[in-house]
């Protein structure tokens, strides 16, 4: 028993030499930092939509997650509060009157009968203007309409 | 200072500034990830769209008209729901759940909800009503 305990003590001394703190290892720290950096870069979305980023969307917390839809047309409806006028923007092309959208929407519907319209309307827009856009979409033969909203208020808007 | 390079005056690779830069970048992306706003969707069917199966129902549905005034007041049959600044409109949600959705999860059996906003009503208020309807389970929703 005595020689066994002596051996044990010797092994313990080599494993844990007295008064020696673990050193700071910078290489693993940099590895972890880079992994964290890549993680946060990836979840910061950099997706660019056919969307107008000047539109302040309405807030709707219980709205659904967006679905991927191959036949989707995004209609951006901006609103200028100063003169209470709206403007329509589809694929970077501006339309003064909603009825001018009808030929384009009909072409898209011919290419893909499952086409849906995603309407991104500024939260201050008036129903009278928005109604004209929805009427044009209906007149083009598209009844599947989705409003784009955000899940929380954007700071500063 | 950790450095890699020759001894003839070249600057060499400085690891401490690199760690500083990586920390700053990480802090930036942590902050921007937290303030990200995700876009969501609220779906409706425009008037004139067909019912899913086109089948005739024995009892015709009674449409429920929800009015939205220019100042944002939501009302139905003369009764007001919430205040113009109330985004959640809990009383409206309760009405939708009890009167329309309870026992009628099938959209064909639900009474249709027709939203009738004032021409000067704001889009945001219309979305509040759509959000309340969607959260309550109303599937048969359209505009007047």
Interface residues (C-beta under 8 A of the other chain):
Chain A: X26 X29 X30 X33 X34 X36 X37 X40 X41 X43 X44 X45 X57 X58 X59 X60 X61 X62 X63 X64 X65 X66 X67 X79 X118 X121 X122 X123 X124 X125 X126 X127 X128 X130 X131 X134 X137 X138 X142 X143 X144 X145 X146 X147 X148 X149 X150 X151 X152 X154 X155
Chain B: X2 X15 X18 X19 X22 X23 X25 X26 X29 X30 X32 X33 X35 X36 X37 X38 X39 X40 X41 X42 X43 X44 X45 X46 X47 X48 X49 X68 X87 X117 X118 X119 X120 X121 X122 X123 X124 X126 X127 X128 X130 X131 X134 X135 X143
